[in-house]
Amino acid sequence: MKKFIIIPVLTLLLIMSDLARADIITDIASAIRTGNAREIAKFFNTNVDLNILTDEEVYSKTQAEQVLQDFLSKNAPRSFIIVHQGVKVGAKYAIGTYVSNLGVTYRVYFFVKQSGVSEVIQDLRFEKE
């Protein structure tokens, strides 16, 4: 009888754990939607591959935040929506459409991987459509 009670509890905990991890895409999308580089940077790995238009570099978390802040201050968000998301090689990714306050549309791509006990952005791209 104990096994019957324990198995559903363990199953429920595993499901809740998966749901908590699934929220990372939503949380990152919300941060992008606000245009707040500091909030987005909370999700960055220690080093992050940041591609903004034609400038692509691997930056430290702090440097990436500064570069992103510069871009966002010149291209504040009017809207951002996720158009596709999935899992590839055990990591999550999302593709979205970002429209700036100037009416310029960008394709945004971010790749999230497991790092220790948390998930972090490994790659973030803003490409002009």
DRENPA-788273 format. One record per residue (C-alpha): residue number from 1; x, y, z; residue in one letter. Coordinates in pm, whole numbers, m for minus. Each point is the difference from the previous one (the first is absolute). Example, Ala and Ser with C-alpha at 12.3 -4.5 7.8 and 13.67 -1.06 7.14 Angstrom:
BEGIN
{1 {1230 m450 780} 'A'} {2 {137 344 m66} 'S'} 
This chain:
BEGIN
{1 {0 0 0} 'M'} {2 {287 239 71} 'K'} {3 {135 m49 m351} 'K'} {4 {m337 96 m141} 'F'} {5 {8 330 191} 'I'} {6 {369 75 m60} 'I'} {7 {m2 m56 m377} 'I'} {8 {m272 258 m72} 'P'} {9 {174 254 226} 'V'} {10 {334 m56 m177} 'L'} {11 {m172 24 m337} 'T'} {12 {m168 323 102} 'L'} {13 {333 146 117} 'L'} {14 {165 m91 m331} 'L'} {15 {m282 157 m197} 'I'} {16 {16 317 209} 'M'} {17 {377 12 m51} 'S'} {18 {m47 m23 m380} 'D'} {19 {m263 274 9} 'L'} {20 {228 228 198} 'A'} {21 {276 m49 m258} 'R'} {22 {m244 61 m287} 'A'} {23 {m67 348 136} 'D'} {24 {353 119 m88} 'I'} {25 {m107 73 m359} 'I'} {26 {m297 203 124} 'T'} {27 {217 183 254} 'D'} {28 {263 90 m261} 'I'} {29 {m269 111 m246} 'A'} {30 {m150 226 268} 'S'} {31 {341 152 71} 'A'} {32 {58 66 m371} 'I'} {33 {m348 151 m30} 'R'} {34 {88 257 270} 'T'} {35 {327 93 m173} 'G'} {36 {183 m14 331} 'N'} {37 {354 m128 m63} 'A'} {38 {63 m55 370} 'R'} {39 {m305 m227 26} 'E'} {40 {103 m194 m312} 'I'} {41 {358 m32 129} 'A'} {42 {m128 m181 310} 'K'} {43 {m45 m299 m231} 'F'} {44 {346 20 m163} 'F'} {45 {263 m267 47} 'N'} {46 {340 112 133} 'T'} {47 {101 51 m364} 'N'} {48 {m259 52 m270} 'V'} {49 {14 1 m380} 'D'} {50 {m169 329 m90} 'L'} {51 {m79 84 m361} 'N'} {52 {m156 340 m63} 'I'} {53 {m40 68 m370} 'L'} {54 {351 m57 m140} 'T'} {55 {188 24 330} 'D'} {56 {60 m349 139} 'E'} {57 {218 m65 304} 'E'} {58 {25 m217 305} 'V'} {59 {m35 236 295} 'Y'} {60 {10 m32 374} 'S'} {61 {m339 36 162} 'K'} {62 {76 363 97} 'T'} {63 {134 97 m344} 'Q'} {64 {m296 m163 m176} 'A'} {65 {m240 195 219} 'E'} {66 {171 328 m98} 'Q'} {67 {m4 m81 m373} 'V'} {68 {m365 m106 22} 'L'} {69 {m87 315 196} 'Q'} {70 {152 214 m276} 'D'} {71 {m207 m178 m265} 'F'} {72 {m323 16 201} 'L'} {73 {42 368 84} 'S'} {74 {12 71 m375} 'K'} {75 {m268 m257 m89} 'N'} {76 {m249 m8 286} 'A'} {77 {m262 m274 m36} 'P'} {78 {m344 69 m139} 'R'} {79 {m82 m371 10} 'S'} {80 {155 m343 30} 'F'} {81 {m165 m335 m61} 'I'} {82 {133 m355 m6} 'I'} {83 {m82 m159 m337} 'V'} {84 {170 m335 56} 'H'} {85 {164 m190 282} 'Q'} {86 {137 m346 48} 'G'} {87 {268 m229 133} 'V'} {88 {317 m84 m192} 'K'} {89 {273 m230 130} 'V'} {90 {m146 21 350} 'G'} {91 {m2 383 11} 'A'} {92 {m286 241 m54} 'K'} {93 {m24 271 m262} 'Y'} {94 {m249 261 m109} 'A'} {95 {m42 222 m304} 'I'} {96 {m197 320 22} 'G'} {97 {m90 319 m180} 'T'} {98 {112 326 160} 'Y'} {99 {m138 329 m131} 'V'} {100 {183 312 117} 'S'} {101 {m158 333 80} 'N'} {102 {140 118 m336} 'L'} {103 {m203 m269 m179} 'G'} {104 {302 m214 m89} 'V'} {105 {m62 m375 24} 'T'} {106 {264 m239 133} 'Y'} {107 {10 m376 19} 'R'} {108 {112 m99 350} 'V'} {109 {146 m339 81} 'Y'} {110 {112 m125 339} 'F'} {111 {145 m333 104} 'F'} {112 {m33 m113 361} 'V'} {113 {213 m276 152} 'K'} {114 {24 m168 336} 'Q'} {115 {283 131 218} 'S'} {116 {16 m173 336} 'G'} {117 {m344 24 155} 'V'} {118 {m122 291 m211} 'S'} {119 {m66 76 m365} 'E'} {120 {183 289 m165} 'V'} {121 {13 181 m332} 'I'} {122 {304 m120 m193} 'Q'} {123 {m78 178 m328} 'D'} {124 {m210 312 m74} 'L'} {125 {m45 144 m349} 'R'} {126 {m177 306 m141} 'F'} {127 {m6 m8 m381} 'E'} {128 {m175 252 m224} 'K'} {129 {m283 m153 m202} 'E'} 
